[in-house]
Amino acid sequence: MSAHEHIVVAGNRAAPRFTRHQRKSILAGALGNALEYLDWGLYASLAPVFAGQFFPQDDPLAAFLAALAIFAVGFLMRPVGGAVLGTYADRYGRKKALVLTVGLMSGGGLAIALCPTYAQIGVVSPLVLLLARLVQAFSAGGEWPSSVSYIVESAAPGRRAFAGSFQQVSTAGGILLASLFAFVVTSVLDEQQLQAWGWRVAFGVAAAMGVLVLWLRARTGETEHFESAESSGGSHRPVRALFAHHKLGLLRVVGITVPGTIIYYLWITSMPGYMSATTGLELDSALLANSIAVVVFMLLLPIGGLASDRFGRRPTFMFFLVGFALFAWPAYRVLDGGGFWTLLVVELIGVILLVGNCANVAAIYAELFPTSVRTTGTGLPYAATVALFGGTAPYLTTWLAGTGHQDKIWVYLVGSVAVGMITILSMPDGARKRELDR
């Protein structure tokens, strides 16, 4: 160990500093993940604008719903991407998979930006949109677990959660950047400019950013963990190996993901829309409160990662679970009829609790599997769980509130928390491992 890599002390525990190569690898892994969520966020934010470009304009609502239907179909493709690209990452390397995923994401975004309108090429236009979104969703299914494996495997021993927290910083950053892009183009351009070309600029800029991330990832090296597993003859059939030898690990990914994805989608993704739809709060005010909370969340995540490395995965994850079990009921009670400041306080408390989940999960997932099946073992159950619970959580809670059953939202959240508690209490604490399983 060289002098500049020497140790830092966290309490009574010591851990090596990150090397320049490790920092570069973590950055490359995180930026691609941010790009994924930028693309998804842009589509969700600008769908009301470009829907009429891809579908007949005689019924704007029908066009918007059709655009949202394509967005929803993407969730079904993510588990496929998790299985196929996860297998590719476990067989041929994390770096190759990450180069492929960012290329697919950028290509899909560029196709959306350049696609002719329905008026120009008819039904081919929505088919191009559908194909581009399926490619991006397929890519997203492989991007998340590949970046988890790459970042955590690149981390210094004793700093896996800290390194993994930046994967979640990039996730929140991508969502925040999408909101910023959408805000800029909708604020600076008039309606005619926005409809004609403004929305295309946002997708084009995102695609150009993907080229930069592609260049960065191409210049990084493979992880030592993968090279070691490959030299020792790692599994060439990761999916088969998973179901033969790691079924418990797969179930644990599901159990950890259920509360995390439900609460994340409710607090980070859909809270502004929920408040606007159920309380009448102006959407721009709700979005402002959400943006402030997301910035605080991003700043706290690395601190949560350090806490996880210092005190363990179980205590910090339980902080998240117990906190939301106690907070969810009063939170939705005070939100009913609340304004900007009420929403901001509820959001801030929520993101503080969410740190216990999001600063932890990358390390927890990576520590469940050996290197030869790590990406597939993370990607397949994670993507399937997000598709099932993440996509339905905002709809379900908004429907409950709309029918006067806000109190049932707490029951829904506590049910997911119970799943997480059973899971985390029944598994070993990976922070105790000096090294990941090879």
C-alpha positions as a Markdown table, in Angstrom:
| # | Residue | x | y | z |
|---|---|---|---|---|
| 1 | Met | 0.0 | 0.0 | 0.0 |
| 2 | Ser | 1.5 | 3.3 | -1.1 |
| 3 | Ala | 1.8 | 6.3 | 1.2 |
| 4 | His | -1.1 | 8.3 | -0.5 |
| 5 | Glu | -3.3 | 5.2 | 0.0 |
| 6 | His | -2.7 | 5.0 | 3.7 |
| 7 | Ile | -5.4 | 4.7 | 6.3 |
| 8 | Val | -8.1 | 6.9 | 7.7 |
| 9 | Val | -9.7 | 6.0 | 11.0 |
| 10 | Ala | -13.4 | 5.8 | 11.6 |
| 11 | Gly | -13.9 | 5.3 | 15.3 |
| 12 | Asn | -11.8 | 2.3 | 16.1 |
| 13 | Arg | -11.8 | 0.9 | 12.6 |
| 14 | Ala | -9.3 | 1.7 | 9.9 |
| 15 | Ala | -9.8 | 1.7 | 6.2 |
| 16 | Pro | -7.7 | 2.5 | 3.2 |
| 17 | Arg | -8.2 | 5.8 | 1.3 |
| 18 | Phe | -9.5 | 5.6 | -2.2 |
| 19 | Thr | -6.9 | 5.5 | -4.9 |
| 20 | Arg | -7.1 | 7.7 | -8.0 |
| 21 | His | -8.2 | 4.7 | -10.0 |
| 22 | Gln | -10.9 | 3.9 | -7.5 |
| 23 | Arg | -12.2 | 7.4 | -7.5 |
| 24 | Lys | -12.3 | 7.4 | -11.3 |
| 25 | Ser | -14.1 | 4.1 | -11.4 |
| 26 | Ile | -16.7 | 5.2 | -8.9 |
| 27 | Leu | -17.3 | 8.4 | -10.9 |
| 28 | Ala | -17.7 | 6.5 | -14.2 |
| 29 | Gly | -20.2 | 4.1 | -12.6 |
| 30 | Ala | -22.2 | 6.9 | -11.0 |
| 31 | Leu | -22.5 | 9.2 | -14.0 |
| 32 | Gly | -24.0 | 6.6 | -16.2 |
| 33 | Asn | -26.6 | 5.8 | -13.5 |
| 34 | Ala | -27.4 | 9.5 | -13.4 |
| 35 | Leu | -27.9 | 9.5 | -17.2 |
| 36 | Glu | -30.3 | 6.7 | -16.9 |
| 37 | Tyr | -32.6 | 8.6 | -14.5 |
| 38 | Leu | -32.1 | 11.8 | -16.5 |
| 39 | Asp | -33.6 | 10.0 | -19.5 |
| 40 | Trp | -36.5 | 8.5 | -17.6 |
| 41 | Gly | -37.2 | 11.8 | -15.8 |
| 42 | Leu | -37.1 | 13.8 | -19.1 |
| 43 | Tyr | -39.7 | 11.5 | -20.6 |
| 44 | Ala | -42.0 | 11.7 | -17.6 |
| 45 | Ser | -41.6 | 15.5 | -17.4 |
| 46 | Leu | -42.0 | 16.4 | -21.1 |
| 47 | Ala | -44.5 | 13.7 | -22.2 |
| 48 | Pro | -47.4 | 16.3 | -22.1 |
| 49 | Val | -45.4 | 18.4 | -24.5 |
| 50 | Phe | -44.3 | 15.9 | -27.1 |
| 51 | Ala | -47.2 | 13.4 | -27.0 |
| 52 | Gly | -49.0 | 15.3 | -29.8 |
| 53 | Gln | -45.9 | 14.9 | -32.0 |
| 54 | Phe | -46.0 | 11.1 | -31.9 |
| 55 | Phe | -49.8 | 10.5 | -31.9 |
| 56 | Pro | -52.8 | 12.1 | -33.6 |
| 57 | Gln | -53.4 | 15.6 | -32.3 |
| 58 | Asp | -57.2 | 15.6 | -32.5 |
| 59 | Asp | -57.4 | 14.3 | -28.9 |
| 60 | Pro | -54.6 | 15.7 | -26.7 |
| 61 | Leu | -55.6 | 13.6 | -23.6 |
| 62 | Ala | -55.6 | 10.3 | -25.6 |
| 63 | Ala | -52.1 | 11.3 | -27.0 |
| 64 | Phe | -50.8 | 12.0 | -23.5 |
| 65 | Leu | -52.2 | 8.7 | -22.2 |
| 66 | Ala | -50.6 | 6.8 | -25.1 |
| 67 | Ala | -47.2 | 8.4 | -24.3 |
| 68 | Leu | -47.6 | 7.4 | -20.6 |
| 69 | Ala | -48.6 | 3.8 | -21.7 |
| 70 | Ile | -45.2 | 3.6 | -23.5 |
| 71 | Phe | -43.5 | 4.8 | -20.4 |
| 72 | Ala | -45.3 | 2.1 | -18.3 |
| 73 | Val | -44.4 | -0.6 | -20.8 |
| 74 | Gly | -40.7 | 0.2 | -20.1 |
| 75 | Phe | -41.0 | -1.1 | -16.6 |
| 76 | Leu | -41.8 | -4.6 | -18.0 |
| 77 | Met | -38.6 | -4.5 | -20.0 |
| 78 | Arg | -36.3 | -3.7 | -17.1 |
| 79 | Pro | -36.3 | -7.3 | -15.6 |
| 80 | Val | -35.3 | -8.6 | -19.1 |
| 81 | Gly | -32.5 | -6.1 | -19.2 |
| 82 | Gly | -31.5 | -7.1 | -15.6 |
| 83 | Ala | -31.3 | -10.7 | -16.6 |
| 84 | Val | -29.6 | -10.4 | -20.0 |
| 85 | Leu | -27.2 | -7.5 | -19.3 |
| 86 | Gly | -26.5 | -8.8 | -15.8 |
| 87 | Thr | -25.5 | -12.1 | -17.3 |
| 88 | Tyr | -23.3 | -10.3 | -19.8 |
| 89 | Ala | -21.6 | -8.3 | -17.0 |
| 90 | Asp | -21.0 | -11.5 | -15.0 |
| 91 | Arg | -19.6 | -13.3 | -18.0 |
| 92 | Tyr | -17.7 | -10.6 | -19.9 |
| 93 | Gly | -17.0 | -7.9 | -17.3 |
| 94 | Arg | -18.6 | -4.9 | -15.6 |
| 95 | Lys | -16.8 | -2.4 | -17.8 |
| 96 | Lys | -18.0 | -3.9 | -21.0 |
| 97 | Ala | -21.6 | -4.0 | -19.7 |
| 98 | Leu | -21.4 | -0.4 | -18.5 |
| 99 | Val | -20.1 | 0.8 | -21.9 |
| 100 | Leu | -23.0 | -1.1 | -23.6 |
| 101 | Thr | -25.7 | 0.2 | -21.3 |
| 102 | Val | -24.7 | 3.9 | -21.7 |
| 103 | Gly | -24.5 | 3.4 | -25.5 |
| 104 | Leu | -28.0 | 1.9 | -25.6 |
| 105 | Met | -29.4 | 4.7 | -23.4 |
| 106 | Ser | -27.8 | 7.5 | -25.4 |
| 107 | Gly | -28.9 | 5.9 | -28.7 |
| 108 | Gly | -32.5 | 5.6 | -27.5 |
| 109 | Gly | -32.5 | 9.2 | -26.4 |
| 110 | Leu | -31.1 | 10.4 | -29.7 |
| 111 | Ala | -33.7 | 8.4 | -31.6 |
| 112 | Ile | -36.4 | 10.2 | -29.6 |
| 113 | Ala | -34.8 | 13.6 | -30.3 |
| 114 | Leu | -34.6 | 13.0 | -34.0 |
| 115 | Cys | -37.7 | 11.0 | -34.7 |
| 116 | Pro | -40.1 | 12.6 | -37.3 |
| 117 | Thr | -43.6 | 13.4 | -36.2 |
| 118 | Tyr | -46.9 | 11.5 | -36.7 |
| 119 | Ala | -47.9 | 14.1 | -39.3 |
| 120 | Gln | -44.7 | 13.3 | -41.3 |
| 121 | Ile | -44.5 | 9.5 | -41.2 |
| 122 | Gly | -47.7 | 8.4 | -39.6 |
| 123 | Val | -47.9 | 5.3 | -37.4 |
| 124 | Val | -44.1 | 4.7 | -37.8 |
| 125 | Ser | -43.5 | 7.6 | -35.5 |
| 126 | Pro | -45.0 | 6.1 | -32.3 |
| 127 | Leu | -43.4 | 2.8 | -33.2 |
| 128 | Val | -40.0 | 4.4 | -33.2 |
| 129 | Leu | -40.8 | 6.0 | -29.8 |
| 130 | Leu | -41.9 | 2.6 | -28.4 |
| 131 | Leu | -38.7 | 0.9 | -29.7 |
| 132 | Ala | -36.5 | 3.7 | -28.3 |
| 133 | Arg | -38.1 | 3.4 | -24.9 |
| 134 | Leu | -37.9 | -0.4 | -24.9 |
| 135 | Val | -34.2 | -0.1 | -25.7 |
| 136 | Gln | -33.7 | 2.5 | -22.9 |
| 137 | Ala | -35.6 | 0.3 | -20.4 |
| 138 | Phe | -33.7 | -2.8 | -21.4 |
| 139 | Ser | -30.5 | -0.7 | -20.8 |
| 140 | Ala | -31.7 | 0.6 | -17.5 |
| 141 | Gly | -32.4 | -2.9 | -16.3 |
| 142 | Gly | -28.7 | -3.7 | -16.8 |
| 143 | Glu | -27.2 | -0.3 | -15.8 |
| 144 | Trp | -28.3 | -0.3 | -12.2 |
| 145 | Pro | -26.9 | -3.7 | -11.1 |
| 146 | Ser | -23.8 | -3.3 | -13.3 |
| 147 | Ser | -23.0 | 0.0 | -11.7 |
| 148 | Val | -23.6 | -1.5 | -8.2 |
| 149 | Ser | -21.1 | -4.2 | -8.9 |
| 150 | Tyr | -18.6 | -1.9 | -10.5 |
| 151 | Ile | -18.7 | 0.8 | -7.8 |
| 152 | Val | -18.7 | -1.5 | -4.8 |
| 153 | Glu | -16.1 | -3.8 | -6.2 |
| 154 | Ser | -13.9 | -0.8 | -6.9 |
| 155 | Ala | -14.2 | 0.5 | -3.3 |
| 156 | Ala | -11.5 | 0.4 | -0.7 |
| 157 | Pro | -12.1 | -2.3 | 2.0 |
| 158 | Gly | -14.2 | -0.9 | 4.8 |
| 159 | Arg | -15.7 | 1.8 | 2.5 |
| 160 | Arg | -18.1 | -0.2 | 0.4 |
| 161 | Ala | -21.3 | 1.6 | 1.6 |
| 162 | Phe | -19.6 | 5.0 | 1.3 |
| 163 | Ala | -18.7 | 4.2 | -2.3 |
| 164 | Gly | -22.1 | 2.7 | -3.0 |
| 165 | Ser | -23.8 | 5.8 | -1.7 |
| 166 | Phe | -22.6 | 7.7 | -4.7 |
| 167 | Gln | -24.6 | 5.4 | -6.9 |
| 168 | Gln | -27.7 | 6.7 | -5.1 |
| 169 | Val | -26.4 | 10.3 | -5.2 |
| 170 | Ser | -26.3 | 9.9 | -9.0 |
| 171 | Thr | -29.8 | 8.5 | -9.0 |
| 172 | Ala | -31.2 | 11.5 | -7.2 |
| 173 | Gly | -29.0 | 13.8 | -9.3 |
| 174 | Gly | -30.4 | 12.4 | -12.5 |
| 175 | Ile | -34.0 | 13.0 | -11.3 |
| 176 | Leu | -33.0 | 16.5 | -10.2 |
| 177 | Leu | -31.2 | 17.3 | -13.5 |
| 178 | Ala | -34.3 | 16.1 | -15.5 |
| 179 | Ser | -36.5 | 18.5 | -13.5 |
| 180 | Leu | -34.0 | 21.3 | -14.2 |
| 181 | Phe | -33.8 | 20.5 | -18.0 |
| 182 | Ala | -37.6 | 20.4 | -18.2 |
| 183 | Phe | -37.9 | 23.7 | -16.2 |
| 184 | Val | -35.4 | 25.5 | -18.4 |
| 185 | Val | -37.0 | 24.5 | -21.8 |
| 186 | Thr | -40.6 | 25.2 | -20.6 |
| 187 | Ser | -39.6 | 28.5 | -19.0 |
| 188 | Val | -37.4 | 30.0 | -21.7 |
| 189 | Leu | -39.3 | 28.9 | -24.8 |
| 190 | Asp | -42.8 | 29.8 | -25.9 |
| 191 | Glu | -45.4 | 27.2 | -26.6 |
| 192 | Gln | -44.7 | 27.0 | -30.3 |
| 193 | Gln | -41.0 | 26.7 | -29.9 |
| 194 | Leu | -41.4 | 24.1 | -27.2 |
| 195 | Gln | -43.6 | 22.0 | -29.4 |
| 196 | Ala | -41.6 | 22.4 | -32.5 |
| 197 | Trp | -38.1 | 21.7 | -31.3 |
| 198 | Gly | -37.5 | 22.7 | -27.6 |
| 199 | Trp | -38.3 | 19.2 | -26.2 |
| 200 | Arg | -36.0 | 17.7 | -28.7 |
| 201 | Val | -33.1 | 19.8 | -27.5 |
| 202 | Ala | -33.5 | 18.4 | -24.0 |
| 203 | Phe | -33.2 | 14.8 | -25.3 |
| 204 | Gly | -30.4 | 15.7 | -27.6 |
| 205 | Val | -28.3 | 17.3 | -24.8 |
| 206 | Ala | -28.9 | 14.1 | -22.6 |
| 207 | Ala | -27.7 | 12.0 | -25.5 |
| 208 | Ala | -24.6 | 14.2 | -25.9 |
| 209 | Met | -23.9 | 13.8 | -22.2 |
| 210 | Gly | -24.1 | 10.0 | -22.7 |
| 211 | Val | -21.3 | 10.2 | -25.3 |
| 212 | Leu | -19.1 | 11.9 | -22.6 |
| 213 | Val | -19.9 | 9.1 | -20.1 |
| 214 | Leu | -19.2 | 6.5 | -22.8 |
| 215 | Trp | -15.7 | 8.0 | -23.3 |
| 216 | Leu | -15.1 | 8.1 | -19.6 |
| 217 | Arg | -16.2 | 4.5 | -19.1 |
| 218 | Ala | -14.1 | 3.3 | -22.0 |
| 219 | Arg | -11.0 | 4.7 | -20.3 |
| 220 | Thr | -11.5 | 2.9 | -17.0 |
| 221 | Gly | -10.3 | -0.5 | -16.1 |
| 222 | Glu | -12.1 | -3.7 | -15.1 |
| 223 | Thr | -12.5 | -4.5 | -11.4 |
| 224 | Glu | -9.9 | -6.8 | -9.7 |
| 225 | His | -12.8 | -8.9 | -8.3 |
| 226 | Phe | -14.0 | -9.7 | -11.8 |
| 227 | Glu | -10.6 | -10.4 | -13.2 |
| 228 | Ser | -9.9 | -12.7 | -10.2 |
| 229 | Ala | -13.2 | -14.6 | -10.7 |
| 230 | Glu | -12.6 | -14.9 | -14.4 |
| 231 | Ser | -9.1 | -16.3 | -13.9 |
| 232 | Ser | -10.4 | -18.9 | -11.5 |
| 233 | Gly | -13.1 | -20.0 | -13.9 |
| 234 | Gly | -16.3 | -18.2 | -12.8 |
| 235 | Ser | -19.8 | -19.3 | -13.8 |
| 236 | His | -20.6 | -19.0 | -17.5 |
| 237 | Arg | -24.3 | -19.5 | -16.7 |
| 238 | Pro | -25.1 | -17.0 | -14.0 |
| 239 | Val | -28.9 | -17.4 | -14.1 |
| 240 | Arg | -28.7 | -21.1 | -13.7 |
| 241 | Ala | -26.1 | -20.8 | -11.0 |
| 242 | Leu | -28.3 | -18.3 | -9.1 |
| 243 | Phe | -31.4 | -20.5 | -9.0 |
| 244 | Ala | -29.3 | -23.6 | -8.2 |
| 245 | His | -27.2 | -22.1 | -5.4 |
| 246 | His | -28.3 | -18.6 | -4.4 |
| 247 | Lys | -32.1 | -18.7 | -4.1 |
| 248 | Leu | -32.0 | -17.2 | -0.6 |
| 249 | Gly | -29.9 | -14.3 | -1.9 |
| 250 | Leu | -32.5 | -13.6 | -4.6 |
| 251 | Leu | -35.3 | -13.6 | -2.0 |
| 252 | Arg | -33.2 | -11.2 | 0.2 |
| 253 | Val | -32.8 | -8.8 | -2.7 |
| 254 | Val | -36.6 | -8.8 | -3.0 |
| 255 | Gly | -37.2 | -8.3 | 0.7 |
| 256 | Ile | -34.7 | -5.4 | 0.9 |
| 257 | Thr | -36.1 | -3.8 | -2.3 |
| 258 | Val | -39.8 | -3.9 | -1.4 |
| 259 | Pro | -39.8 | -1.1 | 1.3 |
| 260 | Gly | -37.0 | 0.8 | -0.4 |
| 261 | Thr | -38.7 | 1.1 | -3.8 |
| 262 | Ile | -42.2 | 1.8 | -2.4 |
| 263 | Ile | -41.1 | 4.6 | 0.0 |
| 264 | Tyr | -38.6 | 6.1 | -2.5 |
| 265 | Tyr | -41.2 | 6.3 | -5.2 |
| 266 | Leu | -43.7 | 7.9 | -2.8 |
| 267 | Trp | -41.3 | 10.4 | -1.2 |
| 268 | Ile | -38.9 | 11.3 | -4.0 |
| 269 | Thr | -40.8 | 10.6 | -7.3 |
| 270 | Ser | -44.5 | 11.1 | -6.8 |
| 271 | Met | -45.0 | 13.3 | -3.7 |
| 272 | Pro | -45.4 | 16.6 | -5.7 |
| 273 | Gly | -48.0 | 15.1 | -7.9 |
| 274 | Tyr | -49.8 | 13.5 | -4.9 |
| 275 | Met | -50.0 | 16.9 | -3.1 |
| 276 | Ser | -51.1 | 18.7 | -6.2 |
| 277 | Ala | -53.8 | 16.1 | -6.9 |
| 278 | Thr | -55.1 | 15.6 | -3.4 |
| 279 | Thr | -54.7 | 18.9 | -1.6 |
| 280 | Gly | -54.8 | 21.5 | -4.4 |
| 281 | Leu | -51.2 | 22.8 | -3.7 |
| 282 | Glu | -49.8 | 24.5 | -6.8 |
| 283 | Leu | -47.5 | 22.0 | -8.6 |
| 284 | Asp | -44.6 | 24.5 | -8.9 |
| 285 | Ser | -44.7 | 24.9 | -5.1 |
| 286 | Ala | -44.8 | 21.2 | -4.6 |
| 287 | Leu | -41.9 | 20.7 | -7.0 |
| 288 | Leu | -39.8 | 23.3 | -5.2 |
| 289 | Ala | -40.3 | 21.6 | -1.9 |
| 290 | Asn | -39.4 | 18.3 | -3.5 |
| 291 | Ser | -36.2 | 19.7 | -5.1 |
| 292 | Ile | -35.0 | 21.2 | -1.9 |
| 293 | Ala | -35.5 | 17.9 | -0.1 |
| 294 | Val | -33.7 | 16.0 | -2.9 |
| 295 | Val | -30.6 | 18.3 | -2.6 |
| 296 | Val | -30.5 | 17.7 | 1.1 |
| 297 | Phe | -30.9 | 14.0 | 0.5 |
| 298 | Met | -27.9 | 14.0 | -1.9 |
| 299 | Leu | -25.7 | 15.8 | 0.6 |
| 300 | Leu | -26.6 | 13.3 | 3.4 |
| 301 | Leu | -26.1 | 10.1 | 1.4 |
| 302 | Pro | -22.3 | 9.9 | 1.7 |
| 303 | Ile | -22.6 | 10.5 | 5.5 |
| 304 | Gly | -25.1 | 7.6 | 5.7 |
| 305 | Gly | -22.6 | 5.5 | 3.8 |
| 306 | Leu | -19.9 | 6.3 | 6.3 |
| 307 | Ala | -22.3 | 5.4 | 9.1 |
| 308 | Ser | -23.1 | 2.1 | 7.5 |
| 309 | Asp | -19.4 | 1.2 | 7.2 |
| 310 | Arg | -18.8 | 2.3 | 10.8 |
| 311 | Phe | -21.9 | 0.9 | 12.6 |
| 312 | Gly | -23.1 | -1.9 | 10.2 |
| 313 | Arg | -25.8 | -2.4 | 7.6 |
| 314 | Arg | -28.4 | -3.7 | 10.0 |
| 315 | Pro | -28.5 | -0.7 | 12.4 |
| 316 | Thr | -28.6 | 1.9 | 9.7 |
| 317 | Phe | -31.2 | 0.0 | 7.6 |
| 318 | Met | -33.4 | -0.4 | 10.8 |
| 319 | Phe | -33.2 | 3.3 | 11.3 |
| 320 | Phe | -34.9 | 3.7 | 7.9 |
| 321 | Leu | -37.5 | 1.0 | 8.6 |
| 322 | Val | -38.5 | 1.9 | 12.2 |
| 323 | Gly | -38.4 | 5.6 | 11.3 |
| 324 | Phe | -41.0 | 5.2 | 8.5 |
| 325 | Ala | -43.1 | 2.8 | 10.6 |
| 326 | Leu | -43.5 | 5.6 | 13.2 |
| 327 | Phe | -43.6 | 8.6 | 10.8 |
| 328 | Ala | -45.8 | 7.4 | 7.9 |
| 329 | Trp | -49.1 | 7.8 | 9.8 |
| 330 | Pro | -48.6 | 11.3 | 11.1 |
| 331 | Ala | -47.0 | 12.4 | 7.8 |
| 332 | Tyr | -50.0 | 11.6 | 5.7 |
| 333 | Arg | -52.3 | 13.1 | 8.3 |
| 334 | Val | -50.6 | 16.5 | 8.3 |
| 335 | Leu | -50.2 | 16.5 | 4.5 |
| 336 | Asp | -54.0 | 16.4 | 4.2 |
| 337 | Gly | -54.8 | 20.1 | 3.6 |
| 338 | Gly | -51.2 | 21.2 | 4.3 |
| 339 | Gly | -49.2 | 23.8 | 2.3 |
| 340 | Phe | -45.7 | 24.3 | 1.1 |
| 341 | Trp | -44.0 | 24.4 | 4.5 |
| 342 | Thr | -45.8 | 21.4 | 5.7 |
| 343 | Leu | -44.8 | 19.5 | 2.6 |
| 344 | Leu | -41.2 | 20.6 | 2.9 |
| 345 | Val | -40.9 | 19.5 | 6.5 |
| 346 | Val | -42.5 | 16.1 | 5.7 |
| 347 | Glu | -40.2 | 15.7 | 2.7 |
| 348 | Leu | -37.1 | 16.6 | 4.7 |
| 349 | Ile | -37.9 | 14.2 | 7.5 |
| 350 | Gly | -38.6 | 11.5 | 5.0 |
| 351 | Val | -35.3 | 11.9 | 3.1 |
| 352 | Ile | -33.3 | 11.8 | 6.3 |
| 353 | Leu | -34.9 | 8.4 | 7.1 |
| 354 | Leu | -34.4 | 7.3 | 3.5 |
| 355 | Val | -30.7 | 7.8 | 3.8 |
| 356 | Gly | -30.7 | 4.6 | 6.0 |
| 357 | Asn | -31.9 | 2.7 | 3.0 |
| 358 | Cys | -30.3 | 4.4 | 0.0 |
| 359 | Ala | -26.8 | 4.7 | 1.5 |
| 360 | Asn | -26.9 | 1.0 | 2.3 |
| 361 | Val | -28.5 | -0.9 | -0.5 |
| 362 | Ala | -25.6 | -1.0 | -3.1 |
| 363 | Ala | -23.3 | -2.5 | -0.5 |
| 364 | Ile | -26.0 | -4.9 | 0.9 |
| 365 | Tyr | -26.8 | -6.2 | -2.6 |
| 366 | Ala | -23.1 | -6.7 | -3.6 |
| 367 | Glu | -22.3 | -8.5 | -0.4 |
| 368 | Leu | -25.1 | -11.1 | -1.0 |
| 369 | Phe | -23.4 | -12.8 | -3.9 |
| 370 | Pro | -20.0 | -13.9 | -5.2 |
| 371 | Thr | -18.4 | -12.1 | -8.1 |
| 372 | Ser | -19.4 | -14.6 | -10.7 |
| 373 | Val | -23.1 | -14.0 | -10.2 |
| 374 | Arg | -23.2 | -10.6 | -8.5 |
| 375 | Thr | -24.7 | -8.5 | -11.2 |
| 376 | Thr | -27.3 | -11.0 | -12.3 |
| 377 | Gly | -28.2 | -11.7 | -8.7 |
| 378 | Thr | -28.8 | -8.1 | -8.0 |
| 379 | Gly | -30.3 | -7.0 | -11.3 |
| 380 | Leu | -33.0 | -9.7 | -12.0 |
| 381 | Pro | -34.9 | -9.6 | -8.6 |
| 382 | Tyr | -34.3 | -5.9 | -8.2 |
| 383 | Ala | -35.8 | -4.9 | -11.6 |
| 384 | Ala | -38.7 | -7.3 | -11.1 |
| 385 | Thr | -39.5 | -5.9 | -7.7 |
| 386 | Val | -39.3 | -2.3 | -8.9 |
| 387 | Ala | -41.5 | -3.1 | -11.8 |
| 388 | Leu | -44.1 | -4.6 | -9.6 |
| 389 | Phe | -44.1 | -2.3 | -6.6 |
| 390 | Gly | -42.4 | 1.0 | -7.8 |
| 391 | Gly | -44.7 | 1.5 | -10.8 |
| 392 | Thr | -47.9 | 0.8 | -8.7 |
| 393 | Ala | -47.1 | 2.6 | -5.5 |
| 394 | Pro | -48.0 | 6.2 | -6.6 |
| 395 | Tyr | -51.2 | 5.1 | -8.3 |
| 396 | Leu | -52.3 | 3.1 | -5.2 |
| 397 | Thr | -51.6 | 5.8 | -2.7 |
| 398 | Thr | -53.3 | 8.5 | -4.8 |
| 399 | Trp | -56.3 | 6.3 | -5.3 |
| 400 | Leu | -56.5 | 5.7 | -1.5 |
| 401 | Ala | -56.4 | 9.4 | -0.8 |
| 402 | Gly | -58.9 | 10.2 | -3.5 |
| 403 | Thr | -61.4 | 7.7 | -1.9 |
| 404 | Gly | -60.9 | 9.1 | 1.6 |
| 405 | His | -58.7 | 6.3 | 2.9 |
| 406 | Gln | -55.4 | 8.2 | 3.7 |
| 407 | Asp | -55.1 | 6.1 | 6.9 |
| 408 | Lys | -54.7 | 3.0 | 4.7 |
| 409 | Ile | -51.5 | 4.4 | 3.2 |
| 410 | Trp | -49.8 | 3.9 | 6.6 |
| 411 | Val | -50.9 | 0.3 | 6.6 |
| 412 | Tyr | -49.4 | -0.2 | 3.1 |
| 413 | Leu | -46.1 | 1.4 | 4.1 |
| 414 | Val | -45.9 | -0.6 | 7.4 |
| 415 | Gly | -46.6 | -3.8 | 5.5 |
| 416 | Ser | -43.6 | -3.1 | 3.3 |
| 417 | Val | -41.5 | -2.2 | 6.3 |
| 418 | Ala | -42.4 | -5.5 | 8.0 |
| 419 | Val | -41.0 | -7.3 | 4.9 |
| 420 | Gly | -37.8 | -5.4 | 5.1 |
| 421 | Met | -37.4 | -6.0 | 8.9 |
| 422 | Ile | -37.9 | -9.8 | 8.5 |
| 423 | Thr | -35.3 | -9.8 | 5.7 |
| 424 | Ile | -32.6 | -7.6 | 7.3 |
| 425 | Leu | -32.9 | -9.4 | 10.7 |
| 426 | Ser | -32.5 | -12.8 | 9.1 |
| 427 | Met | -29.3 | -12.1 | 7.2 |
| 428 | Pro | -25.7 | -11.6 | 8.2 |
| 429 | Asp | -24.4 | -8.0 | 8.4 |
| 430 | Gly | -22.1 | -7.6 | 5.4 |
| 431 | Ala | -20.2 | -4.7 | 6.9 |
| 432 | Arg | -18.3 | -7.4 | 9.0 |
| 433 | Lys | -16.8 | -8.8 | 5.8 |
| 434 | Arg | -13.3 | -7.5 | 5.1 |
| 435 | Glu | -13.6 | -8.5 | 1.4 |
| 436 | Leu | -16.4 | -9.3 | -0.9 |
| 437 | Asp | -16.9 | -12.9 | -1.8 |
| 438 | Arg | -15.0 | -13.9 | -4.9 |
